[in-house]
């Protein structure tokens, strides 16, 4: 492993022009924002055909990912690049510092931005969406906010970018401009702002007042300052204040937001928004509370049960949904709780599983949403009951759906098997055998709400004549993107070392 790490870090560090770590941090966060400005300036009302706006979008995605990748080498090698902008109060700065968990999230957000943008070109035109320039501008700003969250050195910096992510994605949720979209936007903004201001901000202020710092540190900062019921209350404020993690009962914004275009659903479920939520929970558990503090006081046991309940309940609700995007939305709520559960178990192995699941779920779920969008563009179908026999019309799309489903279920040889394996080991390490059962039952429920879609698509006859007219896939930009992300599920199983290595380093700041 050490030899592989040295070789890989050398390759990453030598790539591209020589830049200092603080410059790379600034460029990583600024690149999507600059790309958003360029998209806005170049964008035209020509939504029917390709134009320079698309080229600028792709360039922005590649440059951003390149800067993030160049930072990965030093982080894996043990360095912790940082950048401090200015002090708000003595000892409290807007600052960034990259540790393994942040690096992992940054790679997911910036890496998946590339296929999502390419997919969006085909989807937005195939579905004849309006205001496409505004869409790509807001999308780029959201990626910039996600990277700010990933690299935040303290709770204040994280909170500011967390709110920026909420406001930048609101126009995406309400993109259609219909009454239903506006209503969904109100739910989206209302729940996320309410939880962050009422709970998360209160927790941050309380932490600052009690500990005198908001810095993320190995082993946490609350030990010696919060004990017993105060520690449990603070943890509850942080967890429920992170509304983007979609823990019940603060989860309804996520299904409501499914009225948005499918690329937005991909952003919400895989690329940035919900991943920012569970990333925040995981980071607070590790660097604000500390694993040993939570374990010694047994302060996070209640969170195991909340996560376990959300995990099972959301899967059961998913079984009842006939709308494909709604079923996938509740699947996401369930899958996010895997990561929260990994954090709550507070063992080294469960933290590794939670970190790995950020990556593995992202690859699988973005593929499923890409497939849902492709089906809607090509056949105008949104209900699962109407998709019988569609696999003969859209074989590439439904094959990708099958691959991604197996990864979400956690079956080898797909990436999801690794994260679920480490989560189960983490539950055993914590001697939480009930949680082992919850994880197993959840995987069985994954099978129940995902695989029948594939079986109906390939093995059931259709009752509609028009589906039998040969292959009719979505635009090539859509199909190529979903095949790439589906293939990544296999690659993540065969070559998990890089992300596994980063996950095993979580806690080293």
WOCORLIN-V258676 format. One record per helix or strand. SS is the DSSP state (~ for helix, > for strand). FROM is the first residue (numbers start at 1). TO is the last residue. Records with the same first field share a line. If there is no record, write none. Layout:
SS: FROM-TO  FROM-TO
//
This chain:
~: 2-14  21-42  52-77  100-126  132-151  155-173  179-211  228-241  243-245  252-259  262-271  273-289  291-297  301-320  324-345  348-379  384-386  390-393  395-409  416-429  433-459  465-468  476-494  497-504
>: 82-89  92-97  152-152  154-154  215-215  323-323  383-383
//
